Amino acid sequence: MAKKEIILNKNMVTPFESDTTSSWNEYPRPSFVRDSYLCLNGEWELFVTENRGHGEQKYLGKINVPFAPETRLSGINREKKDGEVYYYEKEIELAPDFNKGRIILHFGAVDQICDVYVNGKLACSHVGGYLPFEADITEYLTDGKNKIGVTVIDELDIELSYGKQRKDRGGMWYTPTSGIWQTVWLESVPESYVKGIKITPSLNTAHIELDAPDGEKVIELEGKEYRFEGNSIDIKVENPINWTPENPHLYDFTLKYGEDEVRSYFALRTVSIEEKNGKSYICLNGKPILCHGLLDQGYFSDGIYLPATPKGFENDVLTMKELGFNMLRKHIKIEPECFYYYCDKYGMLVFQDMVNSGKYHYFVDTILPNVGIKRWFDRGATKERSEMFAREARQTIDLLYNHPSVIYYTIFNEGWGQFEADRNYLELKSYDPTRVYDATSGWFWEKHSDVHSEHIYMRPLKLRARQGRPLILSEFGGYCWKEMKNSFNLSNTYSYKDFTSIEDFERAFIALYDDQVIPHIRKEGLCGLVYTQVSDVEDETNGLLTYDRQILKVNTEKVKAMSERLYKAFEETTK
């Protein structure tokens, strides 16, 4: 039998692409802003080589950073071959007054292993494709022109975090990307400067800790000055306004230390698990909250891992907010910080997944759970993978700690790469006890978790809380209506229930909530729900938006009314 031809539409354009000439040029760290900033996005030279960048180089052309070479927006649009090493190069010249003492080179993310050179000298190396890193390059710079080079190796090593990328893409696996895929930028700081800030809020107080040398430090907030004693301070706010999805109030402040000045913000809110009427709930500011959300994978038709501009992230947040959703589950991917800022600003709660490593087993991880076997042996991992996962999980928590929208972490999803779940839960809960932790989202439950988490597709919802924990339906739905001209795979479709018309899709979507979700809110105390998903992703056509963000498949007013019915049922249940 002849193999079916697969026809892919790789030329879909999102509504944000007209802005690509100036895309991704704003300050990339909205929670920690300095004026001394030089964006290095835009044109770089791209070569392919071997031997970690030291072999013979073949010129591929100019690449538009921060888009991965596999994307159309990069200008390269090629699949990386096994054994290839990418080498990026850019020449820069700094203004005479740019250097205030030290110059720091920042990378938002580079996938998967890289070496960074400045004028031919190794400045730093980094392993892991989803987290930011930096290097002090002051000593490597010269007057006049300077050359920055980056070698990148990405063989989708499953011992490292890789998310949902796979060489043989298809179905629930997506086109792999590599190389630089977030902003590259320079920052100049004084010789003595603030390296970091950690903010732990309560209902009326922000506890602020600094990573900085000794010296006088002052925070300016709402016309008042607050002086540190050492490197920490408690700022009690008069007439506090608590952060909620309905009123996402942020307090902007300026931190001054010697010649260093940083702008940031905080919110006043608490996250807890409490009992109400005999059931356990996730609570925001001491009050039970219905986390009504969607799976958000953060893929885009033209930039894959990135939208053409940050407006793409903002558009997704605002569109889902307008439909009445108050939460996004960021699925197996860590975004540029602007995404989390939009969630802070607009009042969108975030359930954040850790990025998985390890091998996916179809029989164990998919077949067994779908026939009802949701407890299994908790697998082990190599010492190297265990240490890497733990280190990146802590780095993820550090990166997102100051974002009030982030209230929940998923450690493992559906058994993919799961190992020693109890130990990982206990270690991460101890590291940051201010959030909720879902140790094993979907199945393969062990002893420890803050919530009881279920995934249900292709059958009627049937849920019950376990062990006195909040009940979370952390994946469900996956309904499909496919518009061919706005779809990536014209040959195949991956979904859980197909509809032939957009009208039937919408009716079924709303009925799912009215007929199945609301009864579980009332009877079982369901307090978190994650519909699959925000947008189509490649073969998956189960989004509320098409992959190119050109079509919203549901009526805004109808879905908003449905959302209000959910919130009303939850409010009546938790009185």
C-alpha positions, 0 to 999 in steps of 0.5 A, a space after each residue: 500500500 502506497 504511503 499517504 502523501 502529507 500536505 502541509 500548509 507552511 505559509 499561514 500568516 498571523 495578524 501580527 506579522 506586519 510588525 516584524 520589522 520592529 518585532 521583539 525590540 522592547 525591553 524583554 524583562 518587564 519585572 526588572 527594567 533598566 534604562 541601559 539596554 541594547 537589543 541585539 535582535 534582528 539580522 545575524 549571520 547563520 552558518 552550519 558547521 560541525 565539531 561544536 562550531 570549530 569545523 568547516 562552515 557553510 553559510 546559510 544566510 541572514 537570520 532574523 533573531 529571535 526566530 528559530 531557523 525552522 520558522 518562516 519568520 527567521 528567513 531561513 526556514 529549513 529543517 536542521 539535519 542530524 549532526 549539524 551545529 548552528 553558528 550565529 555571528 553578529 558584529 556590534 559597536 557600542 556607543 561611547 557612553 553605553 558602558 556604566 561599569 559592567 556589560 552583561 550579555 543576556 539570552 532569553 533562551 537558546 535550544 539546546 546546548 550552546 557556547 557564547 564567544 565574544 571576539 573569539 573568546 569563550 564567554 559562557 556555555 549553557 545547557 537547556 533550551 527554555 531558560 534565560 542565562 547571562 554572562 558578564 562580557 566586559 573583559 572581552 570587549 574592545 573599543 570599536 567593533 566587536 563580534 559575538 558568536 554563538 554555537 548551538 547543538 540541538 539533537 533533541 537529547 531526551 535527557 534534557 528538557 525538550 517539550 513536545 518537539 520530535 523529529 518525526 512530527 505529527 499528531 500531538 508531536 510538533 515541528 522541532 525548533 533549535 537555536 536562539 528563540 528568545 531575545 538577545 540583549 545587552 545591559 550596562 550596569 554600575 560596578 556595584 549593582 542589584 542582581 536580583 529581586 524576590 517579592 513575596 506578597 500577602 494581603 497588605 504587605 510586600 516582603 522584598 529581598 534583594 541580591 545586592 552588595 551592602 549599601 543604601 537601598 531605597 524603594 519609591 512607591 506612590 510618592 513615598 520612600 522606603 529604606 532597607 535595613 540590609 537586603 530585605 524590607 516589608 512594605 505595608 500598603 495603606 488601603 491595599 487593593 488585592 490582585 484578582 482576575 477581575 481587578 488585577 491591580 499592580 503596584 509600580 515602584 522604583 528601586 535605587 541603589 547607588 548608581 543603579 536604578 531598577 523599575 519593577 512592580 508587585 501585587 498583593 495576593 495570597 494563594 492557599 488551599 482551604 476547606 469550604 462546606 466539606 470540600 477543598 478548594 484553591 483559594 485566592 486571597 482566602 476565597 475559593 476561586 474557580 480556575 476556568 481555563 484553557 490549555 495554552 501551548 504557545 505555538 504560532 503558524 509563522 514563528 512556531 515557538 514565538 509569535 511575530 510580535 509580543 502582540 501575539 501573546 497579548 492577543 491570546 490573553 485578551 481574547 480568552 479573557 473576553 470569552 470569560 476565561 480567567 486561567 491559562 495552563 501554560 503547557 510544557 513550555 516556558 515563555 518570554 517574560 512578556 507573556 507572564 506580564 500580560 497575565 499579571 496586567 490583565 488578570 489571567 491566572 497561570 498554571 505553569 508546567 515544568 518542561 519535561 525530559 525523558 522518554 515517552 512510552 505509548 503503551 504505558 503513558 497512553 494506553 494503560 491510563 485510557 483503559 483505567 490504569 492510572 496508578 503505575 510504578 514511579 519510574 527512575 531517572 539517570 543521576 544526570 537527568 534527575 539533577 538537570 530536571 531539579 535544577 531547571 524546575 528551581 530555575 523556573 520557579 525563580 524566574 516566575 516567582 514575582 509574577 502574581 498570575 502564576 499560582 500553580 505548577 504542574 511537575 509531571 504531565 501524563 507520566 511523560 518523563 515522570 520519575 520520583 514524583 513524591 520526592 520532586 513534589 516535596 523538594 519543590 513545595 519546600 523551595 516555594 510553598 507559596 504556590 499550588 503543586 500538581 505532582 502528576 497531572 492526569 494520572 500515575 498518582 503517587 502519595 503527594 500532591 496538593 490537588 487531585 488532577 484528572 484528564 478526560 477525553 472521548 467519554 462523559 465526565 465522571 469525577 470525584 475528589 480524592 484524599 480531601 484535595 481540590 478537584 482539578 479537571 486539568 485536561 478535557 474537551 479537545 473538540 474539533 472543527 477544521 477550516 482547511 485554508 487556516 490549517 497546517 496539515 491538510 491531510 490529517 487531523 488530530 482531535 478527540 471529537 470532530 464536527 462538520 460545521 462551526 455551528 455544531 462545534 459551538 453548540 457542543 462546546 457550550 453544552 459540554 460545560 452546561 451539561 457536564 461541568 456545572 453538575 461537577 462544580 455543584 456536586 463534587 466541588 470541581 474548582 479547576 478546569 482546563 479545556 484543550 485548547 487556546 489554538 490549533 497547533 499543527 495537526 491538532 485542530 481542537 483550538 478555539 482559535 485557528 493556528 494562524 489566529 485568523 478565526 475565532 470558532 465560537 461566539 464571544 457573547 455566547 461563551 461569555 454567558 456560559 462562563 458566567 453560568 459556571 462562576 454563578 454555580 461555583 459561587 452558590 456552591 461555595 457560599 
